[in-house]
Amino acid sequence: MPKDGMIRKPVESAACLNIFVLKLEFILIYISCLEMFSQYAPRLRCRCNLLNKSVSVRCLSDKSSDDDPQKENKVVAEKEYKTPSAGSYHSPWIILKEEVKSITGAFTTGHVTPARNIIPREADILVIGGGLVGNSVAYWLKKRNPKGVNVTIVERDYGYTRASSMLSAGGIRHQFSLQENIQMSMFTTDFIRNIREHLSVLDHEPPDVQFHHQGYMFLANKEQAENLETCVKLQRELGAKIELMSREKISQKFPWVNLEGIEMASYGLQGEGWFDPWLLLKAFRQKNVNNEVTYVKGEVVGFQQTNNPGSHIGSSTDFQTLNNIDIKDEEGNLHQMHFSLVINCAGAWAGGIAEMAGIGSGKDVFSIPLPVEPRKRFVYVIHCPNGPGLEAPLTVDTNGVYFRREGLGGCYICGLSPEEDKEPDISNLDVDYHFFEEKVWPKLAYRYPQFEKIKLKSAWAGYYDYNYVDQNLIIGPHPKFRNFWFANGMSGHGVQQSVAIGRAIGELFYDHEYTSIDLSRFCFDRIMHDEPVMENFIV
């Protein structure tokens, strides 16, 4: 038998395979160092062990003497007898490729939660609340300085079962009475139009939030007409495409409206409508994971404070700094995290977070609480095959009852905010169906006669992060806390203002001022000085 060829070739093949296995083990070590892949390392290690065993068997069989072919066959037969059959041979490269594909598969399906809930010991910026506002804040902070700042989001409800963002009607409008609210919603519209430029991630489907551009329509009686005209004038000056409609114009365009008691209406021609908040949240989370934002599943249970040297606790000149936060994980274990800046984006539960930090429980300025509390709102789904057509906007009656289409099957969603002294219990998300029968349906059927014959199909409840002072955003730092910032109190406008709020926080952090939309009037100081900034268009 020739010395070159049949004998050397298997040995060289085994040596190459040995080198490949060595490289594979280096790859394994690298992957094991990545926390998010840690649970897959044992599977790859098992593959490497099987390959090593296979190589050892081949090397023994290849070392047979070329002068004794029967001995070679005997060794091979012996090894085949001692090694159990493992099926057909698979390329190690294909095996590795399949394993890596299984690891990254979670991201291609949109599940962007880290494999392990590892709570870091420190963060530059800690965002409390992983809803739309919190994710927008994290996005804009990382957008300005991707590698220079570490951002961590802590969220206790990863299923978003109680999140205001997910339980809203998803409306977006430019029809407000305050300049800041108009500008924030207009910016969100522009962001959503160009969402693929902002939130696309390589190797993922481009984001789409299913924006329906049907607009909003506010009906007004004689008492409301003058205020409506004033607001529409401001909206137009700021660039919003809003039409002021007379009774005749309403009748021509929307003949299904009962015009009794109606003087005029304002109708959004462009940039208004509704979208799917979950798809926007998913796009933000996917982009944030790509930008190395850390997500932590846990509940904030307390803060640790440090007083400014030389100050007196509770005095008007006292400054305090929050250094550490206590987080309880799923198993009930407590973890302490150190941070430089904390941003309260806890939605309806923001008041409780502020109270943990000592806001509202001290003296002077520290005795003033964050005026944000959860308030429950109901959304009802009705079926009416002969109801308003596809051209129907999200319509708000003079009494606050609203409706809009839901899909193409003759379904609509509707609702109404209860009276101030009849707020429902917030301890659960149970739906009050009597409220629909007694308060919503009669008003709905009166204004839109097609809804006299409907079928109530389902309903759900959600929370407003309700600012009970003036129903407007509270944003920016606490006047005496150096590193506790607010992004709270949107009172039902959080979904449509979330993108602009995140950008504003980013500007305040990097530029120390608002450079796009001036939100200075929405600072906590107005609460201290009892100077509310009222918004007239609250649904």
N, C-alpha and C positions, 0 to 999 in steps of 0.2 A: 504494500500500500504506500503511495507517495507520502513523503513527509510534509509537503505543502499541499494543502487542500482539505481532504476529508478529516484529518486529525486536528489541524490547527484551527480550522474555521469554527468548529463548535466552541473551542477555548476562547477565541477572539469574541465570539458572540456572547459568551458568558461574561467576559470582562466588560464588554460594552453595557451589558445588562446591569452589572455591578455598579458601574459609573452612573447609570441612569437612576438606579435605586438610591445611590448616595445623593444625587441631585434632588430626587423626590423627597428625601428626608430633610434636606435643607429647606425645601418649599414648605414641608410640614411644620418645621420649627418656626418659619416666618408666619404661617397662618395661625399657629398656636398663640403667637404673640398678640394677635388681634383679638380683642375681647369679644367682638361680635361673632367671631368664627369659633370661639372656644368650644362650643358644644359639638362641633363637627370634627374636632381633632382626633378623638378616639376612633372614629370611622376610618379616617385616612391612615392612622397608625396601624390599624388592623390590616388595611390593604398592603402597607409596606411590609409587615411581618409575613404575609402570605407570599409576597414577591421574593423576599429574602429566602424563605424556605424553598421556593421553586428554584432560585438560583443555586442554592447549595446542592440540591439534587442533581442539577445539570452539570455542575462543576465536577462532582464525583464521577458521573458517568463519562465525562469527556476525558478524564485522566487515565483511561484504560490504555494498555500497551497495544501498539499497532502490530506487534508480532503475534498477538494472541486475540484474534477477533472473537473467539468463543468466550474468553474471559470478559471482554467488553459487554457482550450480550448478556452474560450472567449477572454482571453488576447492575446493568440497566433493569433487568428483570427483577433483581432483588429489591432495588429502590422502588420500582413500580409496585411491588408487593407490599412494602412497608409504608408507602405513602398513599393514603386514601384518595380515591378519585375525586377531583374537584370540578368536573365538568370540562367544557371546552375552554381553550386558552383565550384570554382577553388582553388586548394591548394595554400596558400600564398607562400610556398617555390617554387612552380613551377613558380608563377608570378615573384618572385624575380630573379629566375634563367633565365627566359626569358628576363627580363630587362637588367641584367648584360651581357647576351649574345649579345643583341642588341648594347650595348655600345662597347664591344670589337670586334664586327663584322667588324668595319672599319679597324682594324688592320689585320684581317685574309684575307681581300680582297686586301691588299697591300696599302691601302690609309692611310699613316702614318702622315698626316698633323694634328696637334693639332686642337681640335674642335674650340677653340677660339684663335684669334690672339692677345695674350697678350704680350706686349712689356715690358720686365723687365727694372728696373731702373739701374741695374748694371750687369756686367759680368767680370769674371776674364780674359777670352780671347774672343775677338769678331772676328769672321770670316766673312768677307764681300764677299759674293758670295756663292750660294748653289749648284754649279755644281759639277762635279766629283772631281776637285782639292780641293774645299772647304770642301766637305764631307769627303774626304780622310784625310785632315788635322785634322778635328774634330775627326775622328775615332782614329788616332794614338795618339792624345793628351789625349783622354779619356782612351785608351788602357793602357797607362803607369800609369795613376793615376785616376782610375774611380771615386772615391769619393772626391779626394782632389782638383780638379780643375773644375771650372764651365765654360763651353764652349757654346757660343751662335752663331748661324749662321743667318745672315740677308740676305734675298733674295727678290728681287722685282718682279721676274717673276716666280711665283710658277707653271705656266704651262709649263715653259721651252720652250716657243715659239721662243726665240731668243738665246738660250744657245748653245754655240759652242759644248758642249759635246753631245747634242742630235741630232745635225744637221751634224755630221761628218760621214765619211764612216766607222768608227769603226776599222780601221786597227791597227795592232800591228806588229812591226818588230824590228829585232836586227841589221839591216844593216844601221849603221851610220858611220860617220868618226871620231867622238869624243868618247873617252872612257866612259865619264860620260853618254852620251845618250845611248850607247850600254848597259851599266850596269843597267840603270833605266828601260829600256824596258824589259830586261831579268828578273828583279825582278818582274815586273808587270805580266809577263807570269807565273812565279812561283806562285805568289799570286792567280791568276785566276785558276790555276790548283788545288789549295788547298782551293778554296773559301769557301767550306762548313765548313772547320775548322775555318776560320777567321770570316765569316759573318753570320753564322747560328744563328737563334733566336728560343728559345723554343716555341713550338706550332705553328710554321710557316713552310711553305714549304722550304726546303733547297734551297739556291740560285743557279741559273744556268744562265750563261751569253751567252750560245749558241756559244761557241768558235769553229770556223772553222779553222782547222789546215792546210790549203792549202799552206801557205807560201807566200813569196814575191819573185819576180824575177825582177832584174834590168838589162836592156839591155845596152850595152856599145859599142860605136864606137872606132876607133883607137885612137882618142884623149883622150877618157875617160878611156881606158883600163888600163893604168898604175896606175891611181888613184884608180880604182876599185880593182886592185890586192893588193895595199897597204892597203886599207880599209878592205878587206876580211882577210888579214893576221892578222890585229889587232883584228877583230871580233873573229877569231878562237882562238887567244891567250887568249881572255877573256872568252872563253867557248861556244861561239855561234856556232851552227851547220850550217855552210854556205858552199855551194859547188860552186866552180868556174867552170863554164861550157864553153867548147869550142863551136865553131859553129856546129861541128858534133854532139856533145852531145845535144845541143839545138834542132837540127833538129830531132834527134831520140826521144827525150822525148816530145817535143812540136812542132809537124810538122805544126801546124797552124800559126807559126811565119814566116813572110817574112824576111829572113836573109840579105837582101841587105843593106850594110853599117854597119852590126853588126860584131863586133870582138869577143865578149865574153859576158857572163852574170853571175851574182851571184844569187844563188837560196837558199832560206832558207829551210832547211830540217826539222827543228824542232822548235817549240815554236813561229812560226810566222803565221799570218793569219788575221782573223777579228772576232769581237764579237759584241754583242748588247750593246752599251753604256748605254742605258736606264735601262737595267736589272742590270748592275753594280751599277748605281746610286741608283736605288730602293733598292738594297741590302745594300748599305752603309747607306742610310737614315733609313731603318728599324733597322739596328744594332745601329745606333746613337740614335734613339728614345729609344731603349731598354737601352742604356747606359746613358740616361738622358741628351742628348744634347738638348738645347733649339732652336727651329726654330721660326724665326720671319719673317713675310711677311711685307716688307716695303722697302722704298727707302732711301738710305743715301743721305743727302743734305748738310752736313757740319760737320766740326770739330771745337773743341775749343783747343787752344794750351796754354801751360805754359812754360815760359822760365826758363832755369837753373839760379838760383840766382848768380848774379855777372857777368853774361855773357852779351855780346852785340849782339843784334839781327843782323843777317847777317854776323857776323864775323866768321873767320875760326875756332874759339874755341867755338862757340856757340852750345849749345845743347838744344833741345826742347823736350817737352813731350806732347803728346796728351792725354787729360784726358776724354773728353766727345765727344759724337757723336750725331748729330741730325738726327732723322729718321722720315720720313713722312709715315703714314699708308695709308690704302686703301681709307679712308674717307678724306684724306688731313690734318689730325691732326698731329702736330709735337710732337715728344717725344724725350726726352734727356736721353741718356744712358751713365753711367760712366763705364770705363773699365781700365784694367791694361795693356793689350797688344792687338793690332789690327793687323790682318793679311789680306793683300789685296789679295783676290782670285777672283777678279771680272772679270777675263777673258778678253774679248775684250775691256771692259770698264774700265780696271784697270788704264789706264792713267788719266781718269777723276777723279777717286777716289784719286789718288796721288795728283792731282792738287788741289782738295778740301783741302787736308792736308797741302798745301803750298809748295809741292815739284814741283819745276820748276817756282816758282813765287817770290823767294827771291834773296839774294845775294850769291856770291861765290858758295858753294856746293848746296845751296837751289835753285839756278837758273837752275840747271840741271834737266830736266824733266824725268819722267819714259818713255822710248822710246817704248811704247806699244800703238798700235792703232788697231781699227777693220778694217779688210780687207775681202771683200766679195768673196766667192768662190761658184761655181755652181757644183751641182752633177746631172747628167742626167741618167735616167733609160731607157734603150733600150731593145727591144725584138728581139732576133735572134735565131730561133729554131735550126739552124745548126751551131751555134757558138762553141767555145772551150768547151770541156767537163768538167766533175766534177774535173778532175785533175788540171785544170787551176789555177795557183796562182794569187795573185794580181800582175799584170804585169805593169812595168813602162818603157816606151820607152825612148830613148835617148833625146827626146824633152820634156819630162815631162808628156806626156799623159799617163793616167793610166786607167785600167779597172779591174773589178773582177766580179765573178758570184754573183747573188742575188737570192737565192732560187733555186728551181729545175725546174722551168717552162720556161727555156730558156731566162731568163732576166739577164741583166748585168747593173752595174752602172759604170760610167766613168766620167772623168773630166780633167781639165788642169788649172794651175795657169796662169793668164794673164800676159802680159808684165808689167814691173814696171811702165811705163808711161801711161798705159791704164787700171789702176785699176777702177773697176766699182763703181757706186754710192753706199754709205753705208747707206743712209737714209731710205732704205727699203730692204725687202728681195725678191724683184721681180727678176724673172729669165730672163736672156738674152738668148733667143733661137737662135738668129742670131750667137751668139758666138759658139754655138754647130755646126751649119751648116757650118760656115766659118773656124773655128779653130780646133774643136775637131774631128768631123766626118771624114774630109779628111785625117788627120794623122792616125786616128784609122783604117780606111779602107785600107790605104796603108800598114801598118805594119801587119795587120791581115785581109786578104782578105775576110774572112767569114763575116765581118761586112760591106761589100759593100751593102748588102741588109738587112736593119734593119727597125724597126719601133720605133720611139721615143714615149715612153709611158707617161712619166712624168718627173718632175725635181723639185729640191728644191735648196735653197741657204742657206748658213750659214756663220759664221764669224770665221776668224782666229784671235787669240790674237797676232797680228804680232809685233815682236820685229824688228824694222826697222834698228837696228844697226848690229846685227849678227844672228838674227833668233833663238836665244837660250834663255833658261830659265834665269830669274833673280830671285834669291832666297836669303832670309836672311834679316837682318835689314838694314834700311837706315843708312848711316855712321854718321849722325848727329841727327837723331830722335832716341830716346832711345827705343821707343815701337811701331814703325811702321815697319812691316815686309812685304816683297814681296814674292809672289809665282806666277809670271806672265811671259808672253812673250814666251810661248812654240811654237808659230808659226805653229800650226797644229799638234803638238805632245802631246798635253795635255791629250788626252784620254789614250794614251799608257804610259805616264809618271806619271799620277796622283797618283798612289799608292805609287811610290817611292818618289815623292815630299812630300806627307803627312808624310811618315816615316822620311824623312830628317828634316822637320820642328819639328817633335817630338823630334828627337835627339838634334837639336839645342836648343830647349827649356829646356830639362831636363839635357842634358850632356854638353851643351855649346860648342859642336863641332859635326862634322859629324863622326859617328862611323862605318857606313857601306859603303856608297858610298861618296867619298869626292867631294862635289860640291862647294868647295871654289872658283874655277875659275868663277863660275856663280854669284858671288856677285855683288852688285850695284857699287862697286869701279871700276870695269872695264869700266863702262860707264863714270864715273868721269874722269878717266885717259885716255880715248879714246884708250882702249886696247881690241878690239873685239875678241871674241873667235868664229871663223867661223865654221859652219857645212856645209859640202858639199852635203849631201843627203837631200835636201828639195824637197818635192813633192807638 
